Amino acid sequence: MYTTLITAQQLHELQSQDKPLMVFDCSFDLMQPDWGVQQYLEAHIPGALYVDLDTYLSSSDPDNAASGGRHPLPVRSDCVHALRRVGFTNDMQAVVYDRNGNNYCGRLWWIMKWLGHDNVAVLDGGLQAWQDAGYPVESGPHPISQQMDSGAYAMVDQPFELNKPLVRLVSTDEVAQSLGKGECTLIDSRSAARYRGEEELLDPVAGHIPGALNRPFAENMEADGRFKPAEVLRQEFDAMLDGRDTSRVTVYCGSGVSAIPNVLAMEIAELPRPALYGGSWSEWCTTKPELPVERD
């Protein structure tokens, strides 16, 4: 069972052993929404399904969403139905990857934990690591993709069942109520320039939530796209948190997507799994005008 990271070699071994397994390609580009599926059609890990951030990992209905912001989380029941449509079952190992430094695939990793499914892991280093190891890729669409688009359900003996969440989702009100009380440490996962309010290309207001620390999600990665070793991550988080209670951390980013590598990194470092503010900055800066903004 793999619950955080999996190497290309380990994934290849699972495939060769014909273990209960489903692989998901989550490659995406905010500025070019069609880029991910185009890359997938050109080359992907054999058997992998493509999962689009806008279509499958975000809600298109703000009245039927678990969070706000630019990429609202779907409600849990909708996530369950999506997995049932592709034939995913509770006994399967899920592996997620992308071409974006583990950014977008982390969203599906977190959603599965939120559904109570622990057997989900990020392919460390993404598609590049798989290809660097010399393993084959295939092109074209996956047959199951038609079921995802049509809403038809795969026929399986034991459909995927919802379980108790393994991660914690917090709301704007919860974050606002915690400010200034020393109850929670916020970590902003965006770039330093966006955190400081020097630039903002995606949201209408620049800045960050008052009191938040800054750890851009890319700081968790080596140059080759793999996560840093656990001991290095532990040292870096300990230095940043500087004695703060590691069990009371909440992470956020722009829209709740690129915060996930910080969630995963803390788990790799054997620190308590932090909560996620799903709506993140895009919800904070647009929901209520009285919410405070800080700029450094």
C-alpha positions in Angstrom: 0.0 0.0 0.0 1.4 3.4 -1.0 -0.1 6.4 0.7 2.2 9.3 0.0 4.7 8.8 -2.8 5.5 6.0 -5.2 8.5 5.7 -7.5 8.4 4.8 -11.1 10.0 1.4 -10.4 7.4 0.6 -7.7 4.5 1.6 -10.1 6.0 -0.5 -12.9 6.2 -3.5 -10.5 2.5 -3.1 -9.5 1.5 -3.0 -13.1 3.6 -6.1 -13.9 2.1 -8.0 -11.0 -1.5 -7.1 -12.2 -2.4 -5.6 -8.8 -5.7 -3.8 -8.3 -4.6 -0.4 -9.6 -5.8 2.7 -11.4 -3.5 5.4 -12.6 -4.6 9.0 -13.2 -2.9 11.7 -15.3 -3.8 15.2 -14.0 -1.6 17.4 -16.1 -3.0 20.9 -16.5 -2.1 24.5 -17.3 -4.1 27.4 -15.9 -3.3 29.6 -18.9 -4.0 26.9 -21.5 -6.8 24.7 -20.2 -6.6 22.3 -23.2 -2.9 21.8 -22.8 -3.2 18.9 -20.3 -5.4 16.7 -22.4 -3.3 17.4 -25.5 -0.2 16.3 -23.7 -2.0 13.2 -22.4 -3.1 12.2 -25.9 0.4 12.5 -27.1 2.0 10.4 -24.3 0.9 8.9 -21.0 1.6 6.0 -18.7 -0.1 2.9 -20.1 -3.6 2.5 -18.8 -3.7 6.0 -17.2 -7.0 7.9 -17.3 -6.9 11.7 -17.9 -8.5 13.8 -15.2 -9.1 17.5 -16.0 -8.8 20.0 -13.1 -11.7 22.2 -14.4 -14.0 19.3 -15.4 -13.5 16.6 -12.8 -11.6 18.1 -9.8 -13.6 21.3 -9.5 -17.3 22.1 -9.2 -18.9 24.0 -12.0 -21.9 24.8 -9.7 -21.1 27.2 -6.8 -24.3 26.2 -5.1 -23.2 22.6 -5.1 -19.6 22.9 -4.0 -17.6 22.2 -0.8 -15.6 25.4 -1.1 -15.5 28.6 -2.9 -12.8 30.3 -4.9 -11.6 29.8 -8.5 -11.5 26.0 -8.3 -14.3 25.0 -5.9 -14.1 21.5 -4.5 -16.9 19.2 -5.7 -19.0 17.9 -2.9 -17.9 14.4 -1.7 -20.9 12.6 -3.2 -20.1 14.0 -6.7 -16.5 12.8 -6.3 -17.7 9.3 -5.4 -20.0 9.1 -8.4 -17.1 10.2 -10.7 -14.9 7.3 -9.3 -17.8 4.8 -9.7 -18.2 5.8 -13.3 -14.6 4.7 -14.1 -14.9 1.5 -12.1 -12.6 2.5 -9.2 -13.1 0.3 -6.1 -12.1 0.5 -2.5 -9.5 -2.3 -2.9 -7.5 -0.5 -5.6 -4.3 1.4 -5.3 -4.6 4.8 -6.9 -1.5 6.5 -8.4 -1.7 10.1 -9.6 0.8 12.1 -11.6 1.2 15.2 -13.8 3.8 17.1 -15.8 3.7 20.1 -13.4 6.0 19.4 -10.5 3.3 17.4 -8.6 1.1 20.5 -8.5 -2.2 19.4 -10.0 -2.1 15.7 -9.3 -2.0 16.6 -5.6 -5.6 17.7 -5.8 -6.8 14.2 -6.7 -4.5 12.7 -4.0 -6.2 15.0 -1.4 -9.7 14.4 -2.7 -9.3 10.6 -2.4 -8.0 11.0 1.2 -11.1 13.2 1.8 -13.3 10.4 0.6 -11.6 8.1 3.1 -9.4 6.2 0.6 -5.9 6.0 2.0 -4.3 3.9 -0.8 -3.4 6.8 -3.1 0.1 8.0 -3.9 1.7 10.6 -6.1 4.2 9.4 -8.7 7.4 11.1 -7.5 8.8 13.1 -10.3 5.8 12.7 -12.5 5.7 11.5 -16.1 9.3 12.6 -16.6 10.5 10.2 -13.9 8.6 7.4 -15.6 10.2 8.1 -18.9 13.7 8.7 -17.4 13.4 5.1 -16.0 12.9 3.8 -19.5 9.4 2.7 -19.1 7.0 2.8 -22.1 4.2 5.3 -22.8 1.1 5.1 -24.9 -0.9 7.7 -26.9 -4.5 8.3 -27.6 -7.7 8.3 -25.4 -8.5 5.6 -22.9 -11.8 3.7 -23.5 -13.1 4.5 -20.1 -12.8 8.2 -20.9 -16.1 7.9 -22.8 -17.8 6.7 -19.6 -16.5 9.7 -17.7 -17.9 12.1 -20.4 -21.2 10.3 -20.8 -22.0 9.6 -17.1 -22.2 5.9 -17.7 -21.1 3.6 -15.0 -18.5 0.8 -15.2 -19.9 -2.6 -14.1 -18.1 -3.7 -11.0 -19.1 -6.1 -8.2 -18.3 -3.7 -5.4 -18.8 0.0 -6.3 -16.6 2.5 -4.5 -18.0 3.4 -1.1 -17.5 6.7 0.8 -15.6 6.5 4.1 -14.7 8.8 6.9 -12.4 11.7 5.7 -8.7 11.3 6.4 -8.0 15.0 5.8 -9.6 18.2 7.2 -11.2 20.9 5.1 -11.7 24.3 6.7 -13.9 27.2 5.7 -13.4 31.0 5.3 -15.3 31.5 8.6 -13.1 29.1 10.5 -9.9 30.8 9.2 -11.3 34.3 10.0 -12.3 33.3 13.5 -8.8 31.9 14.2 -6.9 35.1 13.3 -5.0 36.7 16.1 -5.8 34.0 18.6 -2.7 31.9 18.2 -4.8 28.8 17.6 -3.6 28.1 14.0 -0.6 28.7 11.8 -1.4 29.6 8.2 1.0 28.6 5.4 0.6 30.4 2.1 1.8 28.2 -0.7 1.9 30.8 -3.5 5.1 32.5 -4.9 6.8 35.0 -2.7 5.8 37.9 -5.0 2.1 37.0 -4.8 2.4 36.4 -1.1 3.9 39.9 -0.5 1.3 41.5 -2.8 3.8 42.7 -5.3 2.0 41.0 -8.2 -1.4 39.3 -8.7 -2.4 38.0 -12.1 -5.2 35.6 -11.2 -7.2 37.2 -8.3 -8.7 40.7 -7.9 -6.8 41.6 -4.8 -3.1 41.2 -4.0 -1.7 40.2 -0.6 -2.1 37.4 1.9 -4.1 36.5 5.0 -2.7 38.3 8.0 -0.1 36.4 9.9 0.4 33.7 7.3 3.8 32.3 6.7 5.0 31.7 3.1 6.3 28.5 1.7 5.9 28.3 -2.1 4.9 24.8 -3.0 7.9 24.4 -5.4 10.3 24.6 -2.5 9.4 21.0 -1.6 10.9 19.7 -4.9 14.4 18.9 -6.1 15.5 20.2 -9.5 14.3 16.9 -11.2 10.7 17.3 -9.9 11.0 14.8 -7.1 10.2 15.7 -3.5 13.2 16.5 -1.3 14.2 13.8 1.2 12.1 13.5 4.3 14.8 14.7 6.7 15.4 17.8 4.6 11.7 18.6 4.5 11.5 18.1 8.2 14.4 20.5 8.9 12.9 23.2 6.6 9.4 23.0 8.0 10.8 23.0 11.6 12.8 26.1 10.8 9.9 27.9 9.2 7.4 27.0 12.0 9.9 28.0 14.6 8.4 26.2 17.6 4.7 26.7 16.5 2.4 23.8 17.2 2.7 21.5 14.1 -0.7 19.9 14.8 -2.4 23.3 14.2 -1.4 24.2 10.7 -3.6 25.1 7.8 -2.3 25.5 4.3 -3.8 27.6 1.4 -2.8 28.9 -2.0 -4.7 30.8 -4.7 -7.5 28.3 -5.3 -6.8 25.3 -3.1 -4.8 23.3 -5.6 -1.1 24.2 -5.2 -1.4 24.1 -1.4 -1.5 20.3 -1.6 2.3 19.7 -2.2 2.8 21.4 1.2 0.3 19.0 2.7 2.1 16.1 1.2 5.5 17.4 2.1 4.6 17.7 5.8 3.4 14.1 5.7 6.5 12.9 4.0 8.4 14.8 6.8 6.4 12.8 9.4 4.7 16.0 10.6 1.0 16.1 11.4 -1.1 16.4 8.3 -2.3 20.0 8.0 -5.8 21.2 7.3 -6.6 22.7 3.9 -8.4 26.0 3.4 -10.1 24.9 0.1 -11.3 28.3 -1.1 -7.9 29.8 -0.4 -6.9 33.4 -1.4 -9.4 33.5 -4.3 -12.3 33.0 -1.9 -10.8 35.1 0.9 -10.3 38.2 -1.2 -13.7 38.1 -2.9 -16.2 36.7 -0.3 -16.4 39.5 2.3 -14.9 43.0 1.8 -14.3 43.2 5.6 -11.8 40.3 5.6 -8.4 41.7 6.3 -5.5 41.7 3.8 -1.8 42.0 4.6 1.0 43.0 2.3 4.7 42.8 3.1 
